Amino acid sequence: MVVTGVVLSLLLAALLALTGSGKVLNTSSSQGIRDSLTVPPSLWRAIGLFELVLVVALILGAFLPAATVVGAIGVVVLMIGAIVTRLRALGVAQPAGLVADGVVLLVGVLAAVLRTA
């Protein structure tokens, strides 16, 4: 179960590295998402930096279980914020986005649970 937790953590780290770097580098696809959610650019960049910090925690978690738990808690907070933001901006108009956010939230919880089991 520990190996599964490490694998999930590393997969989350890869996903967050992609999304976080897109926000920090202000890519056009990231701008489109940001604009559809009506998030200010400075907050969007700050969220991207937070995602990159979580990447470091999740990678360190391969060696230090406590880091996985800290990273996973961060992912849970991040994804709850993402779900609330998406619901406020779009309601249920984009169910695929809500499902994707929910799946990432679930994977974050599973990574922490399996890593410490």
C-alpha positions, -999 to 999 in steps of 0.1 A, spaced: 0 0 0 29 23 7 41 19 -29 7 28 -42 7 59 -21 41 69 -34 30 63 -70 -2 84 -65 19 112 -49 43 113 -78 14 113 -103 -2 142 -84 32 160 -84 35 156 -122 -1 169 -127 5 199 -104 39 206 -121 20 210 -154 -8 231 -141 13 252 -117 39 260 -143 11 270 -168 -2 294 -143 32 309 -133 43 311 -170 9 326 -180 3 302 -209 -26 310 -232 -45 278 -222 -41 287 -186 -52 323 -193 -84 310 -209 -93 289 -179 -84 318 -156 -106 342 -175 -136 318 -176 -134 315 -138 -129 353 -134 -98 348 -112 -75 379 -110 -41 373 -127 -21 379 -95 -42 353 -76 -39 328 -105 -1 331 -104 -1 327 -66 -21 295 -69 4 283 -95 33 289 -70 13 271 -43 9 241 -67 47 241 -74 53 241 -36 30 211 -34 51 194 -61 81 196 -39 63 183 -9 48 153 -29 82 144 -43 99 146 -9 71 123 3 87 95 -16 114 96 11 95 112 40 60 100 46 51 132 66 59 153 35 33 133 15 7 140 42 15 177 42 14 178 3 -18 158 2 -35 182 27 -24 210 5 -39 193 -25 -72 188 -6 -73 225 3 -63 235 -33 -90 213 -49 -117 224 -25 -109 260 -35 -109 249 -72 -144 233 -68 -158 263 -50 -144 287 -75 -157 267 -105 -192 265 -89 -193 302 -82 -181 312 -117 -199 286 -138 -224 267 -116 -227 232 -130 -222 244 -166 -189 225 -169 -194 192 -152 -162 177 -166 -142 203 -148 -160 196 -115 -154 158 -120 -117 164 -127 -113 185 -96 -131 159 -76 -109 131 -89 -78 151 -80 -92 157 -45 -98 120 -41 -64 111 -53 -49 135 -28 -67 119 1 -58 84 -11 -22 93 -15 -20 105 21 -40 75 35 -20 49 15 13 65 22 8 63 60 -9 29 61 
